[in-house]
Amino acid sequence: MRAINRKRYLDTLSVLKDKNLIKVATGVRRCGKSTLMTQFQELIRKENPKSSILAINIDTPDFRFLAEKNWKEVYDYIIKHLKKNVTNYVFIDEVQNVAEFEKLLEGLYVHPNIDLYVTGSNAFLLSSELATLLTGRAYEINVLPFSFAEYLEFTGKTSNPDRAFAEYIRIGGFPEAVRLSEDGNHFANEYLQMVFKNIYENDISKRHIIYGEESYQEVVNYLIDSVGSSVSAGNISKVLTANKKKIDNKTVSKYINTLVESYLFYKVNRYDIKGKTHLTTQEKYYMVDLGFRNALLGKELASDAGHLLENIIYLELKRRNNQIWIGKTNSLEVDFVVRNNNGFTQYIQVSQTVQNIKTLERELAPFENIADHYEKLLITMDYDTGTYNGIKKINAIDWLINAEK
């Protein structure tokens, strides 16, 4: 396996270089944020070998001492190591480990000779307090594990994408998990279990009161098992309580929020297409990486394949910088209402297969309730493609690989 450039993210960073903004790379731990920043530093050096770059990773032994200092001491350390009369490209990994890091960022931001880049593994980075402090000053780049196209490039398994896709669903896209899977899936599973434990210990339990680890894990398992399905804290509470694992809906809601905050899950709200209103009930949650499903639950690939495909399509839509909602049209549901940065809207249905005529009719029915003429896509694993009254049917693997099209 070879190192690959995360081109989409690098292109964004290149556009933002030297702009008067703090570039904030967020995302789940071990998804490749630090590697991305290292790759971008190499691009800066390639452009100008004499560039001044100061890179600090608070999580590494060389810089862990900074996490024990107050923000002003960290600030003074950075200022001391700057070169004068040139732009200094300052990179800080896992900046949330510095106490009162928002003051540190504000101080570095106003320094005339600094172009600032930071990473973080917790949405606390962009909490309301920090967002208010840095309004108009920070640009978030949400980094995800490998896409399927990146997975193929990383592994070189381009000759049989169908087989590679089955492996991708099982292993996921965490770079190190993919490497370890070559020596056996159990190595990848053990690694992902360790990553989850690390996230729980560093990004969740240290910041929030967890009343019981067992009940917390039950909520995690429920969400993993419910990707692509509408859920609510009340329903989860009822199900777990009925299974003699009593937990109230407020606690469930709090636990879910911690999972979203640590980028393990993404919340997608509903949108009434006809009424053009945003709804606040019966949201869905999608996992940041399906490798966790196999590692934590031991679920087989064939189990709930349609919802797993839906999860992968959601993540790819997010990678392509879209706004995403679950669509409601009368009593029917559209899997995704998608709007890109140019205001272009798509409606997308996802199904493992529509070879059965009743399944095809069911998947097309929501589209028929939509009066506007925005593009409508039906994404499946079927090989045959075509159109149904203007609705395009496309193969999921083709769609995932041909991102630019």
N, C-alpha and C positions, 0 to 999 in steps of 0.2 A: 504494500500500500504506500502511496506517496502523498506528500502534503499537497493540498489544493488551496487555491486562493478563493476566499469567499467573495466572489466578484461583485455581487449585488451590494453587499455592505461596504466593500472597499470603494466602489463607485460613489456611494453616498458620502463617505468620509472625504473623498477627493473633492467633491463639490463643496463641502463645508469647510475644507482646509482654509485657514487664514480668515475665515469669517468670524465676526465678533459674537460668537456663541460658544457656550460650553457644550461639547459633544458628549452625550451621555449614552453609553452602550449598556443596555439592561438585558436581563435574561436569566434563566435558570443556571445554577452552578454547573460547571463542566461542559457547557454547550459550545465553548470555543471563543469566548469574548477576549481573553488574554492573547490567544493566538492571533485573532483578528487584529488587535492593536499592534502586535509585533510585526505582522505583515504590513500594516500601514506605515509603521516606522521605517521598514525596508523601502517602501515606495518613496517616502520623504527623502531618505538617503540617496536613492537612485536618482531622484530629481536634482538633489544638491548634496553631494558627499560631505560638505562642510556644515550641514544643518546641525543645530544644537538641539539634542533630544535628551530629556530627562525622564526615565521610565522607572516608576516605583510600583511594586506589587506588595500591598500590605500583608498578603497571605504568605509570602515567602520568608524564609529565615533571615535573609539579608535586610529586610525592611520591617520585620514584625515589631521591632523596638518602637517604631513610629506609632503603632496602634496603642501603645501604653502612654503616649504623650498627649498633651492637650492640643487643640487645633492650632493655636498660635505657635507652639513649638514646631509642629509639622510645617506650618507656613514659613517660619524662619529657616528651617532646614532647606526647604525648596528654594527660597530666595537666595540663600547662601551659595547654592550650586548653579545658579543661572549665569549665563554669559551676558556681558553688557553690550548694549547697542545692536543687538540682533533679536530676531524672533526666536523664542525658546518654546519648543513643542514639549509640553509637560503631560505625561501620561500617569494616571493613578488608578491602579487596579484595586477593586473592592474597597472603595473610598468610604463606604458606610461603616467600616471598622474603626474609623477615626471619630472620637467623640466630638459632637457639634461640627460634623463635617460640612454642614451648610455654610457655616461662617468661613471655613477654610476655602470653600469653592468661591464664595463671594469675594474674598480677599484676593485670590489668584485671578479671578475674572477681570477685576478692575486694573490689574497690573498691565502696563502698556506693552511689555515685551513677552507676554505669554499667550500662546494658543493652547487651550486646555481641553484634554480628553480624559474622561473617567469611565470606569465600569462599576457595576454593582449587581448583586444577585438578589436584591430585595426591593420591592416596590416602595419601601420606605424612602428610597432615594428620591422619588417623585411624590412624596406625601404632600398633603395640602400646605403644610408650613413651608416646605422647601419650594414647592411650586409657586407660592405667593412671593417668596423671597427672590426667586429667579425668573419671575414672569418675563417672557420675551427674551431671556438670556440663555436658555437651555434647549437643546434639540435632542429628543430621544430616538435612539436606534435600537429597536427591540431585536435581539439576536436569538435565533432558534437553532436547535441541533440541525444536522445535515438534512437538506431536502432529499428527495429521491434522486434527482439529477446529480446532486453533489455526492450522494452515496455511490452512484454508479461510477462517477469520476474517481472517487477515493479508492474504491475496491477494484476498479477495472473490469467489473462484471457486466460489460455492455452487450455481450453476445447473446445472452438469454435474459432479457429484462423481466419477463414474467416470473421466472424462478427467483431472480434477484429481488423482485418486489415482495414475494412471500417472505424472504429472509428479512427484508427491511421492516415489514410489519412486525415481525417477531422480535428483532434485535433493536430496532429503532435507529436513531441518527446521532447519538452521542459518539463523538469521534473515538474515544478510548474503548467504548463498548464494541464498536465495529471492529477495531483492531483485535481485541481479545476474542471475539467470536470466531476468528480464524483458527484458534486453538481449542475451540469447543464452546458451545452455547452456555454451558454452566459458568464459564469464566465471565462472560458478558453479564449474565444474570447476577452473579455475586458482586460484580462491579456496580451495577445499577442499584442493587440493594444498599451498597455502601454509600452511593451518591445520595439516595433518598435519606438514609440515616444522617448523613452530613448536613443535608438541607434542614432536616428536622431539628438537629441539635444546634445549628448555627444561625438559621434564619427564622426559626419558628419558636422553639421552646425558650430561647434566650430573650425573646421579645414579647411573648404572650404567656398568659397563665393557661396551661393545659391541665384540665381537671383529672384526666385519666388517659394514659397513653393507649390503653386498649380500646377505649371508646373512640379516640381520635383515629386510630387505625381502621376502625369499622367505618367511619365516615369516609376516609380515603378509599377504602375498598368499594364502598357503595358508589362513589363518584366514578371510579375506574370502570366499574361494571355497568355504568349508566351513560357512557359517552354517547352523544347523539340522541339522548332521550330527555324530555322535559323533567326537571327535578325542582323540588322546593325543600327548604329546611324542615317544614312541617311534615311533609311526606317521609323524609328520611327519618325524622324523629319517631313517627308512628311505626315504621317498619322495624327499626332497631329495638324499640320498646316492646313491640310484639314478639320479638325474638329474645326477650328477656335481657336486653342490653339497654336499660332505661337511660334516655338522654333527652333533654328538652330542646325545643326548636331554636331557642336563642343560642344555646351552646353549639348546636349544629351550624347555625349561621355564622357564628364566630369562627369555628373551625374551617369552614369553607373559605371565609375571607382570608385566613392565614395561608391557605393553599394557593389562592389567587395571587396574594401579595408576594409569595416566593416563586411565582411563575411556573408552578407545577400544573396549574389549570388556567384556562382562559374562559371567561364568562361571556356568553353571547345573549343579548337581549332580543325580545321580539319586536317586530315592526308590522303595523297594520297597513298593508299595501293600499287598500281602498281608501281608508281614512287618513293615510299618511301621518300616522301618529306612532310614537314610540310607547311600547307597553312595558310594564315593570313586573310582570308575573310569568311563571313557567319558563324561566330562562334555561339555557343549556350550558353544559360545561364540557370543554374539550381538553384532553391531556396534551402537555407540551411534547410528549414523546411516547409512542406506544410500546417502546421497550420496557417501560415501567410496568405495563399491564402483565406481560409475561413474567417479569422478574418478581413482582409482588403477589400476583394472584395465580400464576401458573396456568393461565388460560390458553386453550388451544386456538390456533389461527382460524379454524372453521367456525368457531363460536362467535356469532354476531358479526360476521364479515362485513355486512352492509354498513353498520355503524362505525366500524374501524376505518373503512374507506372514507366515510364522511369526515372522520377526524383528520385523516391525512389531507383531504381536500381543503378543510378549514385552515390547517396550518399553512398550506401552500398559498391560499388566498391572502393570509396574513403576511406571508413573506413578500408578496407582491404589492404590499402597502395599500391594501383595500380597507374600507370600512365594511363591516360585516354584521348582518342581523339575521335572525330567523324570521321568515316571512309568514304573515297570516293573511289569508284571503277567504273571507267568510268563515266557514268551519274547517277549511283545509289549510295545510301548511306547505310552504315552500322552504326547502332546506336552507338556502342562503339567498339573501338579498345583498348584492355586492355593489359598492360604489367606489370607483378609483379616484385618484387625485384630480383628474380632469372632469369629474362629475358624471362620467359614463357609468350607467347602471346595467347590471345583469341579474337575471334570476336563474338560480342553479338548483337542479334536483340531482341527488346522488343515489344510485342503486347498484348493488352488486351485479345484478343481471335483470333484464326485462324481456327475456326470451318467452316467458309466460305472458300471454296476451292480457290476462287480468292484472298482472303486475305492471305491464306497460300502461294500461289504462289508468291505473291508480297513480302512477308517477306523472302522467300527463295532465291529470284532472286539475291540479292547482293552477297550472299555466292557463287553462281555459277560462279561469275566473279573473284573469288579469286583463284589463282593458287597454293598457298602454302598449307601446310597440318596442319596448326595450328588448335586448337580446335575451333569449331563453335557451339554456343549455341543459341537456340531460347527460350526465357523466356516469358511465358504467364500465364494468370490466369486460363487456361483450366486445368481440372483434369487429362486428359489423357496425357501420355508422350510417348516417342518413339524416333525413329531416321528416318531421311530422307537423304539417301545417305551419311551417316556419320555425319549429322547435328543432334545434340541432342536437343530434345524438353523437357523442364523441367518446372515444376510449380513454379511460382514466390514465393509463400509463403514457399514452401519447400526449395527453394534456399536461401531465406532470413533467415530462422530459422537455417538451417544446414550450418552455416558459415564455419566451419572447413573442411567440405567435399568438 
